């Protein structure tokens, strides 16, 4: 029994390192690949607090569902976020296109469909299905700095754990580049195991534990793979309480109507 409890304790420490006293399964992410009409009211009733939606992807495409879903989610009482799926083209152009899309959707929405702040994310995963190749680390740094320059905040960085670990271990990645990236909060994907420590970050902020119905984590009741009417959802733990999600969004989000982000 002592050995079993020791293994359980180690698992909890790996999943939620020191300083994290709770994790809330409260964030969902969506894109144009989700073809249903998401029921955001049901999501909120099932404990979802925030939704992060793809806004842009290569080469310079706007996700056709982004604007309408923003309004529906906000009217349902959810926090709202946006991500850009990156490629290896000019990172400044990508960042500017991303911000222009987010601001345009905010400006074109009625007052009831405008989020107070939009949480911004760079999707830094391997690009195997859009034109333009995969974004390099130096390009991710330039993208992040451009977002900070124009909004006042660094974006989050999303990728799966293996990619983050292998890419940033490359000897060509400089200490200065790592320092810039640690200014970005980390959103990590691992559908098989709780995330481990990933240098240069001290901890993750969001953990995507399931996507497209894939999830090896148990018990299933604590790791559902659906939400509302989305059967194969992409769901995420936030490091902290449900109330902490709102505080984090307010601190790290961008108000597209509050100035800045001008050329």
PEHUDA-V141808 format. One record per run of one state. SS is the DSSP state (helix for helix, strand for strand, loop for the rest). FROM is the first residue (numbers start at 1). TO is the last residue. If there is no record, write none. Layout:
SS/FROM/TO
SS/FROM/TO
This chain:
loop/1/1
helix/2/15
loop/16/22
strand/23/30
loop/31/39
helix/40/45
loop/46/49
strand/50/57
loop/58/60
strand/61/62
loop/63/65
helix/66/75
loop/76/78
strand/79/85
loop/86/90
helix/91/108
loop/109/110
helix/111/113
loop/114/117
strand/118/123
loop/124/136
helix/137/151
loop/152/155
strand/156/160
helix/161/168
loop/169/174
helix/175/182
loop/183/185
strand/186/189
loop/190/205
strand/206/211
loop/212/213
strand/214/214
loop/215/219
helix/220/222
loop/223/226
strand/227/227
loop/228/229
strand/230/230
loop/231/233
strand/234/240
loop/241/241
helix/242/252
loop/253/253
strand/254/254
loop/255/263
